[in-house]
Each structure stands twice: as structure tokens, then as C-alpha cells.
Amino acid sequence: MTLDPEKQTQIILDSIADGVFTVDLDWKITSFNKAAEKITGIKKNEAIGRHCWDVFRASICEANCSLKQTMESGNPVVDQAIFIVNAEGERVPVSISTALLQEPDGTVIGGVESFRDLSVVEELRKALNERHSFFDIISKNEEMHRLFRILEQVAGSNSTVLLQGESGTGKELFARAIHSLSPRKNGPLVTINCGALPDSLLESELFGYKAGAFTDARKDKAGRLALADKGTLFLDEIGDISPALQVRLLRVLQDRIYEPLGSTKSLKADVRIVAATNQDLEGLVGKGRFRQDLYYRINVVKLSLPPLRDRKEDIPLLADHFIRKYNRLNQRDIKRLSPEALALLMAHDFPGNVRELENVLEYASVICRDSIVGPEHLPGYLVSADAAGTDQADAAMDRDSSWEEIEKEFILAALRKNKWKKAATAQELGIHPTTLWRKMKRLRISPRTP
């Protein structure tokens, strides 16, 4: 007995784990397999005859339908990540592929789309992100994780903490983590940037003042010390304060008391001090620009935050985080960086650290109209030879090179930088050592490679 070809086709489709549906030229669904029913929660008899956008309510249906693009251009779409909305109203991440349905003579009669449920992959990604995050600080770098491990012990004490690191390394995030983990977490966290205010204004902002203390002081004003009572005061860029103000701050740390400007009465400073600087305070002490006694008072617990160039394995992780952040803020649907764009980011030293990387990805989210960020969506300085700083990176930025050549030159540059130590190179590139070994084998990379 020979099966009807249509029934045979349906049996084959129902045996596939991916959802599959077809549409006619009026965009009405003509077939719908069992996996499609399972992923969408919609029965086959409810889907057949309806417009595909009424069934899927996908993130691209209104403005950027992939199946429509395929039927208009004839070009298939492969593994595009989108969201659909199931029968329960839940967003389901899927990966779609599209193709034309044609008669033997080439006449187009409709389109076919397959889609794979990525919910498990999405859950694994979330679990991975949670493993690599700590109070909004995202990293898989070994030194950063060492800091994470000791942060809870540091936060549990009332000792003054000094956060040392370049601008953009996340010092304020560490200050927030210390406060959130401390016994003072129910109190306020008050921040003041010591480098952003002139000395006279900084003094009044920090200590407050009484009415009549100076010409415009018509009423009392509480300073940041008072506002941070029973909480934490974060003094950012403490290396910028003047010697005169250093004396007053020293008294706060030594005696836990202070006087507002124009007052003769001392007030108690029930605050925990967390200070931060991007300067070498010890060097400033040697030059006479920072008091040695104050340096010892704030340098009770010192945490040195590594710059992004020393933890490049975090760049893919942070880039993914910022892409998702600006997708939410800008109502975009960008999926990822292209390999070429990621290569440019990995080759850059990021003098502005994580803050610079975030700015780059915010820029890309505004410029990019596709689902993948390419080199053309990155700021121009990242694509210029001057920004790369190495001859190897020049090849990675050559738009005429094939991706295989770009990847080979990029991996070679990383291997040479790490003296051919594969574990260190893999860590810098953010990949597993086995993955690096496979890439080296495929690209024929060895210490003898010219």
C-alpha cells in the first residue's frame, strides 16, 4: 500500500523536533507540524488558514518579517534568533530559518519556515550570567572573582575601604556592593565626587553649613556626612581634595566628629567611609600632595580593580550584557556581535575601561539596524589602524580580508602576546583551551607560522 504523498510529507514533518509551517501567497498557514503545536501551544486546526502573524506574534512580524524577505528576494534566512508569543502570552526565544516553496517549474507558491525552541539555551545563558555576576559586577576574570570572594568579609567590618583603579573600572559598583553586603545596608549610601567640585563648594557639600556661615547661606543645610548617617559615604576621586580639606577629613576618620561651616558645635559622624581613586596616592604622598596620615587612615583595606585590558576575557560577556541593556532601553532587537566586530573589540586596549565599552555598545545600538552588530556599526576609531596599536591588528581591520584570515591574525597576535601559552591565550580570548586548540589546528597555526 502506497501512502498518499501529502500524508507522507506530514508524517515526516511531525517526526522533526523543530517547528515547521508553510504559507501560501496570501500569508495563510497551509501546514503546521506537531513540534510547532508544542512550541506555540496552538493546535494545528486552529493555525491552518490563519495569517502567520496572527499565530506567532513574533518580534519581527510587523516591520522585518524574515519569511516576507525570503519570498520577495528569493534568499533564505538561516538561524535568525527572535521571540514569538505562545498561546499563554509568554515570550519564547526561537531560532528561525526560511525558504521558498516552488513548483517544479520554479513558480513560487508560498514559503516555509522552521523554528527551534531556544528556551533551554536561554535558561543556560541566564544561569551562566548569574554565575559570572556579583551585585551587578559582571566578570569571569580570576582576579575579579578573588575580589568577589573577599568582598563579603570586607563589607562585614566597619573599616574604611580604598578602591584603587582606573576610571571606568567599576569602583562605584564595588562601593554599592560593599554597602549592600554590610550591616549598614538599611541606611543610606551617599556619593560625592571630590574631583567634580571646587574646594570651597566641596567643603560645604561634605560638612554642611549653618545659616549665616557665608553670604548666600540663608538657612541651615545638612552635608553629605549628615545625610549618610548610619549608612555609607562614598568619596569618589579622593586624590583630588586639597590639603586643607584633607585635614578636616582626617579628623572625621580619627575622631568620628565634624563641624558644619559656621558652627561651633561638633556632630557625630556615624558613617562608614569608602573612598576611591584613579591616582597613585602613595606617589602623591611622596610628592607632598596628599597627607601621609590621611593615606594610612583610608588605606585600611585596599582593593585594586584590574583594568579591562587585563581581563579581556570579560569583553564578550560585557558586550552581551550591554547589548541586552540597550535593546530594552532603545526598543531594539540586536542579537549579538559579528565575529569581525568582536575581533575589533578584543584587539582594543580600552583606556576608558568598562565605561568605554558600554559607550561603544550604546553607539552600536543606535546605529545598527540589523540583528547583528558589524564593524560598520562601531565608532570609527576602533576600525582605524592607530587605535589597534599592532601590525597584527591591521589585518583584523582590513575589510577586504576573509574572516578566516582575520581570525587567524587575531589568534596569532594573542598567542604571541602570551608567549604561546595556550591557557593564558584562551583566557584572554574568552574561549575554552580546547576550542583554541581546534581553531589553531583548523587555521594551521603553530610557533613556526610567519
Secondary structure as a PSIPRED ss2 file (coil, helix, strand):
# PSIPRED VFORMAT (PSIPRED V4.0)

   1 M C   1.000  0.000  0.000
   2 T C   1.000  0.000  0.000
   3 L C   1.000  0.000  0.000
   4 D C   1.000  0.000  0.000
   5 P H   0.000  1.000  0.000
   6 E H   0.000  1.000  0.000
   7 K H   0.000  1.000  0.000
   8 Q H   0.000  1.000  0.000
   9 T H   0.000  1.000  0.000
  10 Q H   0.000  1.000  0.000
  11 I H   0.000  1.000  0.000
  12 I H   0.000  1.000  0.000
  13 L H   0.000  1.000  0.000
  14 D H   0.000  1.000  0.000
  15 S C   1.000  0.000  0.000
  16 I C   1.000  0.000  0.000
  17 A C   1.000  0.000  0.000
  18 D C   1.000  0.000  0.000
  19 G E   0.000  0.000  1.000
  20 V E   0.000  0.000  1.000
  21 F E   0.000  0.000  1.000
  22 T E   0.000  0.000  1.000
  23 V E   0.000  0.000  1.000
  24 D C   1.000  0.000  0.000
  25 L C   1.000  0.000  0.000
  26 D C   1.000  0.000  0.000
  27 W C   1.000  0.000  0.000
  28 K E   0.000  0.000  1.000
  29 I E   0.000  0.000  1.000
  30 T E   0.000  0.000  1.000
  31 S E   0.000  0.000  1.000
  32 F E   0.000  0.000  1.000
  33 N C   1.000  0.000  0.000
  34 K H   0.000  1.000  0.000
  35 A H   0.000  1.000  0.000
  36 A H   0.000  1.000  0.000
  37 E H   0.000  1.000  0.000
  38 K H   0.000  1.000  0.000
  39 I H   0.000  1.000  0.000
  40 T H   0.000  1.000  0.000
  41 G C   1.000  0.000  0.000
  42 I C   1.000  0.000  0.000
  43 K C   1.000  0.000  0.000
  44 K H   0.000  1.000  0.000
  45 N H   0.000  1.000  0.000
  46 E H   0.000  1.000  0.000
  47 A H   0.000  1.000  0.000
  48 I C   1.000  0.000  0.000
  49 G C   1.000  0.000  0.000
  50 R C   1.000  0.000  0.000
  51 H E   0.000  0.000  1.000
  52 C H   0.000  1.000  0.000
  53 W H   0.000  1.000  0.000
  54 D H   0.000  1.000  0.000
  55 V H   0.000  1.000  0.000
  56 F H   0.000  1.000  0.000
  57 R C   1.000  0.000  0.000
  58 A C   1.000  0.000  0.000
  59 S C   1.000  0.000  0.000
  60 I C   1.000  0.000  0.000
  61 C C   1.000  0.000  0.000
  62 E C   1.000  0.000  0.000
  63 A C   1.000  0.000  0.000
  64 N C   1.000  0.000  0.000
  65 C C   1.000  0.000  0.000
  66 S H   0.000  1.000  0.000
  67 L H   0.000  1.000  0.000
  68 K H   0.000  1.000  0.000
  69 Q H   0.000  1.000  0.000
  70 T H   0.000  1.000  0.000
  71 M H   0.000  1.000  0.000
  72 E H   0.000  1.000  0.000
  73 S H   0.000  1.000  0.000
  74 G C   1.000  0.000  0.000
  75 N C   1.000  0.000  0.000
  76 P C   1.000  0.000  0.000
  77 V E   0.000  0.000  1.000
  78 V E   0.000  0.000  1.000
  79 D E   0.000  0.000  1.000
  80 Q E   0.000  0.000  1.000
  81 A E   0.000  0.000  1.000
  82 I E   0.000  0.000  1.000
  83 F E   0.000  0.000  1.000
  84 I E   0.000  0.000  1.000
  85 V E   0.000  0.000  1.000
  86 N C   1.000  0.000  0.000
  87 A C   1.000  0.000  0.000
  88 E C   1.000  0.000  0.000
  89 G C   1.000  0.000  0.000
  90 E C   1.000  0.000  0.000
  91 R E   0.000  0.000  1.000
  92 V E   0.000  0.000  1.000
  93 P E   0.000  0.000  1.000
  94 V E   0.000  0.000  1.000
  95 S E   0.000  0.000  1.000
  96 I E   0.000  0.000  1.000
  97 S E   0.000  0.000  1.000
  98 T E   0.000  0.000  1.000
  99 A E   0.000  0.000  1.000
 100 L E   0.000  0.000  1.000
 101 L E   0.000  0.000  1.000
 102 Q E   0.000  0.000  1.000
 103 E C   1.000  0.000  0.000
 104 P C   1.000  0.000  0.000
 105 D C   1.000  0.000  0.000
 106 G C   1.000  0.000  0.000
 107 T C   1.000  0.000  0.000
 108 V E   0.000  0.000  1.000
 109 I E   0.000  0.000  1.000
 110 G E   0.000  0.000  1.000
 111 G E   0.000  0.000  1.000
 112 V E   0.000  0.000  1.000
 113 E E   0.000  0.000  1.000
 114 S E   0.000  0.000  1.000
 115 F E   0.000  0.000  1.000
 116 R E   0.000  0.000  1.000
 117 D E   0.000  0.000  1.000
 118 L C   1.000  0.000  0.000
 119 S H   0.000  1.000  0.000
 120 V H   0.000  1.000  0.000
 121 V H   0.000  1.000  0.000
 122 E H   0.000  1.000  0.000
 123 E H   0.000  1.000  0.000
 124 L H   0.000  1.000  0.000
 125 R H   0.000  1.000  0.000
 126 K H   0.000  1.000  0.000
 127 A H   0.000  1.000  0.000
 128 L H   0.000  1.000  0.000
 129 N H   0.000  1.000  0.000
 130 E H   0.000  1.000  0.000
 131 R H   0.000  1.000  0.000
 132 H C   1.000  0.000  0.000
 133 S E   0.000  0.000  1.000
 134 F E   0.000  0.000  1.000
 135 F C   1.000  0.000  0.000
 136 D C   1.000  0.000  0.000
 137 I E   0.000  0.000  1.000
 138 I E   0.000  0.000  1.000
 139 S C   1.000  0.000  0.000
 140 K C   1.000  0.000  0.000
 141 N C   1.000  0.000  0.000
 142 E H   0.000  1.000  0.000
 143 E H   0.000  1.000  0.000
 144 M H   0.000  1.000  0.000
 145 H H   0.000  1.000  0.000
 146 R H   0.000  1.000  0.000
 147 L H   0.000  1.000  0.000
 148 F H   0.000  1.000  0.000
 149 R H   0.000  1.000  0.000
 150 I H   0.000  1.000  0.000
 151 L H   0.000  1.000  0.000
 152 E H   0.000  1.000  0.000
 153 Q H   0.000  1.000  0.000
 154 V H   0.000  1.000  0.000
 155 A H   0.000  1.000  0.000
 156 G H   0.000  1.000  0.000
 157 S C   1.000  0.000  0.000
 158 N C   1.000  0.000  0.000
 159 S C   1.000  0.000  0.000
 160 T C   1.000  0.000  0.000
 161 V E   0.000  0.000  1.000
 162 L E   0.000  0.000  1.000
 163 L E   0.000  0.000  1.000
 164 Q E   0.000  0.000  1.000
 165 G C   1.000  0.000  0.000
 166 E C   1.000  0.000  0.000
 167 S C   1.000  0.000  0.000
 168 G C   1.000  0.000  0.000
 169 T C   1.000  0.000  0.000
 170 G C   1.000  0.000  0.000
 171 K H   0.000  1.000  0.000
 172 E H   0.000  1.000  0.000
 173 L H   0.000  1.000  0.000
 174 F H   0.000  1.000  0.000
 175 A H   0.000  1.000  0.000
 176 R H   0.000  1.000  0.000
 177 A H   0.000  1.000  0.000
 178 I H   0.000  1.000  0.000
 179 H H   0.000  1.000  0.000
 180 S H   0.000  1.000  0.000
 181 L H   0.000  1.000  0.000
 182 S C   1.000  0.000  0.000
 183 P C   1.000  0.000  0.000
 184 R C   1.000  0.000  0.000
 185 K C   1.000  0.000  0.000
 186 N C   1.000  0.000  0.000
 187 G C   1.000  0.000  0.000
 188 P C   1.000  0.000  0.000
 189 L E   0.000  0.000  1.000
 190 V E   0.000  0.000  1.000
 191 T E   0.000  0.000  1.000
 192 I E   0.000  0.000  1.000
 193 N E   0.000  0.000  1.000
 194 C C   1.000  0.000  0.000
 195 G C   1.000  0.000  0.000
 196 A C   1.000  0.000  0.000
 197 L C   1.000  0.000  0.000
 198 P C   1.000  0.000  0.000
 199 D H   0.000  1.000  0.000
 200 S H   0.000  1.000  0.000
 201 L H   0.000  1.000  0.000
 202 L H   0.000  1.000  0.000
 203 E H   0.000  1.000  0.000
 204 S H   0.000  1.000  0.000
 205 E H   0.000  1.000  0.000
 206 L H   0.000  1.000  0.000
 207 F H   0.000  1.000  0.000
 208 G E   0.000  0.000  1.000
 209 Y E   0.000  0.000  1.000
 210 K C   1.000  0.000  0.000
 211 A C   1.000  0.000  0.000
 212 G C   1.000  0.000  0.000
 213 A C   1.000  0.000  0.000
 214 F C   1.000  0.000  0.000
 215 T C   1.000  0.000  0.000
 216 D C   1.000  0.000  0.000
 217 A C   1.000  0.000  0.000
 218 R C   1.000  0.000  0.000
 219 K C   1.000  0.000  0.000
 220 D C   1.000  0.000  0.000
 221 K E   0.000  0.000  1.000
 222 A E   0.000  0.000  1.000
 223 G C   1.000  0.000  0.000
 224 R H   0.000  1.000  0.000
 225 L H   0.000  1.000  0.000
 226 A H   0.000  1.000  0.000
 227 L H   0.000  1.000  0.000
 228 A C   1.000  0.000  0.000
 229 D C   1.000  0.000  0.000
 230 K C   1.000  0.000  0.000
 231 G C   1.000  0.000  0.000
 232 T E   0.000  0.000  1.000
 233 L E   0.000  0.000  1.000
 234 F E   0.000  0.000  1.000
 235 L E   0.000  0.000  1.000
 236 D E   0.000  0.000  1.000
 237 E C   1.000  0.000  0.000
 238 I H   0.000  1.000  0.000
 239 G H   0.000  1.000  0.000
 240 D H   0.000  1.000  0.000
 241 I C   1.000  0.000  0.000
 242 S C   1.000  0.000  0.000
 243 P H   0.000  1.000  0.000
 244 A H   0.000  1.000  0.000
 245 L H   0.000  1.000  0.000
 246 Q H   0.000  1.000  0.000
 247 V H   0.000  1.000  0.000
 248 R H   0.000  1.000  0.000
 249 L H   0.000  1.000  0.000
 250 L H   0.000  1.000  0.000
 251 R H   0.000  1.000  0.000
 252 V H   0.000  1.000  0.000
 253 L H   0.000  1.000  0.000
 254 Q H   0.000  1.000  0.000
 255 D H   0.000  1.000  0.000
 256 R C   1.000  0.000  0.000
 257 I E   0.000  0.000  1.000
 258 Y E   0.000  0.000  1.000
 259 E C   1.000  0.000  0.000
 260 P C   1.000  0.000  0.000
 261 L E   0.000  0.000  1.000
 262 G C   1.000  0.000  0.000
 263 S C   1.000  0.000  0.000
 264 T C   1.000  0.000  0.000
 265 K C   1.000  0.000  0.000
 266 S C   1.000  0.000  0.000
 267 L E   0.000  0.000  1.000
 268 K E   0.000  0.000  1.000
 269 A C   1.000  0.000  0.000
 270 D C   1.000  0.000  0.000
 271 V C   1.000  0.000  0.000
 272 R E   0.000  0.000  1.000
 273 I E   0.000  0.000  1.000
 274 V E   0.000  0.000  1.000
 275 A E   0.000  0.000  1.000
 276 A E   0.000  0.000  1.000
 277 T E   0.000  0.000  1.000
 278 N C   1.000  0.000  0.000
 279 Q C   1.000  0.000  0.000
 280 D C   1.000  0.000  0.000
 281 L H   0.000  1.000  0.000
 282 E H   0.000  1.000  0.000
 283 G H   0.000  1.000  0.000
 284 L H   0.000  1.000  0.000
 285 V H   0.000  1.000  0.000
 286 G H   0.000  1.000  0.000
 287 K C   1.000  0.000  0.000
 288 G C   1.000  0.000  0.000
 289 R C   1.000  0.000  0.000
 290 F C   1.000  0.000  0.000
 291 R C   1.000  0.000  0.000
 292 Q H   0.000  1.000  0.000
 293 D H   0.000  1.000  0.000
 294 L H   0.000  1.000  0.000
 295 Y H   0.000  1.000  0.000
 296 Y H   0.000  1.000  0.000
 297 R H   0.000  1.000  0.000
 298 I H   0.000  1.000  0.000
 299 N C   1.000  0.000  0.000
 300 V C   1.000  0.000  0.000
 301 V E   0.000  0.000  1.000
 302 K E   0.000  0.000  1.000
 303 L E   0.000  0.000  1.000
 304 S E   0.000  0.000  1.000
 305 L C   1.000  0.000  0.000
 306 P C   1.000  0.000  0.000
 307 P C   1.000  0.000  0.000
 308 L H   0.000  1.000  0.000
 309 R H   0.000  1.000  0.000
 310 D H   0.000  1.000  0.000
 311 R C   1.000  0.000  0.000
 312 K H   0.000  1.000  0.000
 313 E H   0.000  1.000  0.000
 314 D H   0.000  1.000  0.000
 315 I H   0.000  1.000  0.000
 316 P H   0.000  1.000  0.000
 317 L H   0.000  1.000  0.000
 318 L H   0.000  1.000  0.000
 319 A H   0.000  1.000  0.000
 320 D H   0.000  1.000  0.000
 321 H H   0.000  1.000  0.000
 322 F H   0.000  1.000  0.000
 323 I H   0.000  1.000  0.000
 324 R H   0.000  1.000  0.000
 325 K H   0.000  1.000  0.000
 326 Y H   0.000  1.000  0.000
 327 N H   0.000  1.000  0.000
 328 R H   0.000  1.000  0.000
 329 L H   0.000  1.000  0.000
 330 N H   0.000  1.000  0.000
 331 Q C   1.000  0.000  0.000
 332 R C   1.000  0.000  0.000
 333 D C   1.000  0.000  0.000
 334 I C   1.000  0.000  0.000
 335 K C   1.000  0.000  0.000
 336 R E   0.000  0.000  1.000
 337 L E   0.000  0.000  1.000
 338 S C   1.000  0.000  0.000
 339 P H   0.000  1.000  0.000
 340 E H   0.000  1.000  0.000
 341 A H   0.000  1.000  0.000
 342 L H   0.000  1.000  0.000
 343 A H   0.000  1.000  0.000
 344 L H   0.000  1.000  0.000
 345 L H   0.000  1.000  0.000
 346 M H   0.000  1.000  0.000
 347 A H   0.000  1.000  0.000
 348 H C   1.000  0.000  0.000
 349 D C   1.000  0.000  0.000
 350 F C   1.000  0.000  0.000
 351 P C   1.000  0.000  0.000
 352 G C   1.000  0.000  0.000
 353 N H   0.000  1.000  0.000
 354 V H   0.000  1.000  0.000
 355 R H   0.000  1.000  0.000
 356 E H   0.000  1.000  0.000
 357 L H   0.000  1.000  0.000
 358 E H   0.000  1.000  0.000
 359 N H   0.000  1.000  0.000
 360 V H   0.000  1.000  0.000
 361 L H   0.000  1.000  0.000
 362 E H   0.000  1.000  0.000
 363 Y H   0.000  1.000  0.000
 364 A H   0.000  1.000  0.000
 365 S H   0.000  1.000  0.000
 366 V H   0.000  1.000  0.000
 367 I H   0.000  1.000  0.000
 368 C C   1.000  0.000  0.000
 369 R C   1.000  0.000  0.000
 370 D C   1.000  0.000  0.000
 371 S C   1.000  0.000  0.000
 372 I E   0.000  0.000  1.000
 373 V E   0.000  0.000  1.000
 374 G C   1.000  0.000  0.000
 375 P H   0.000  1.000  0.000
 376 E H   0.000  1.000  0.000
 377 H H   0.000  1.000  0.000
 378 L C   1.000  0.000  0.000
 379 P C   1.000  0.000  0.000
 380 G H   0.000  1.000  0.000
 381 Y H   0.000  1.000  0.000
 382 L H   0.000  1.000  0.000
 383 V H   0.000  1.000  0.000
 384 S C   1.000  0.000  0.000
 385 A H   0.000  1.000  0.000
 386 D H   0.000  1.000  0.000
 387 A H   0.000  1.000  0.000
 388 A H   0.000  1.000  0.000
 389 G C   1.000  0.000  0.000
 390 T C   1.000  0.000  0.000
 391 D H   0.000  1.000  0.000
 392 Q H   0.000  1.000  0.000
 393 A H   0.000  1.000  0.000
 394 D H   0.000  1.000  0.000
 395 A H   0.000  1.000  0.000
 396 A H   0.000  1.000  0.000
 397 M C   1.000  0.000  0.000
 398 D C   1.000  0.000  0.000
 399 R C   1.000  0.000  0.000
 400 D C   1.000  0.000  0.000
 401 S C   1.000  0.000  0.000
 402 S C   1.000  0.000  0.000
 403 W H   0.000  1.000  0.000
 404 E H   0.000  1.000  0.000
 405 E H   0.000  1.000  0.000
 406 I H   0.000  1.000  0.000
 407 E H   0.000  1.000  0.000
 408 K H   0.000  1.000  0.000
 409 E H   0.000  1.000  0.000
 410 F H   0.000  1.000  0.000
 411 I H   0.000  1.000  0.000
 412 L H   0.000  1.000  0.000
 413 A H   0.000  1.000  0.000
 414 A H   0.000  1.000  0.000
 415 L H   0.000  1.000  0.000
 416 R H   0.000  1.000  0.000
 417 K H   0.000  1.000  0.000
 418 N C   1.000  0.000  0.000
 419 K C   1.000  0.000  0.000
 420 W C   1.000  0.000  0.000
 421 K C   1.000  0.000  0.000
 422 K H   0.000  1.000  0.000
 423 A H   0.000  1.000  0.000
 424 A H   0.000  1.000  0.000
 425 T H   0.000  1.000  0.000
 426 A H   0.000  1.000  0.000
 427 Q H   0.000  1.000  0.000
 428 E H   0.000  1.000  0.000
 429 L H   0.000  1.000  0.000
 430 G C   1.000  0.000  0.000
 431 I C   1.000  0.000  0.000
 432 H C   1.000  0.000  0.000
 433 P H   0.000  1.000  0.000
 434 T H   0.000  1.000  0.000
 435 T H   0.000  1.000  0.000
 436 L H   0.000  1.000  0.000
 437 W H   0.000  1.000  0.000
 438 R H   0.000  1.000  0.000
 439 K H   0.000  1.000  0.000
 440 M H   0.000  1.000  0.000
 441 K H   0.000  1.000  0.000
 442 R H   0.000  1.000  0.000
 443 L C   1.000  0.000  0.000
 444 R C   1.000  0.000  0.000
 445 I C   1.000  0.000  0.000
 446 S C   1.000  0.000  0.000
 447 P C   1.000  0.000  0.000
 448 R C   1.000  0.000  0.000
 449 T C   1.000  0.000  0.000
 450 P C   1.000  0.000  0.000
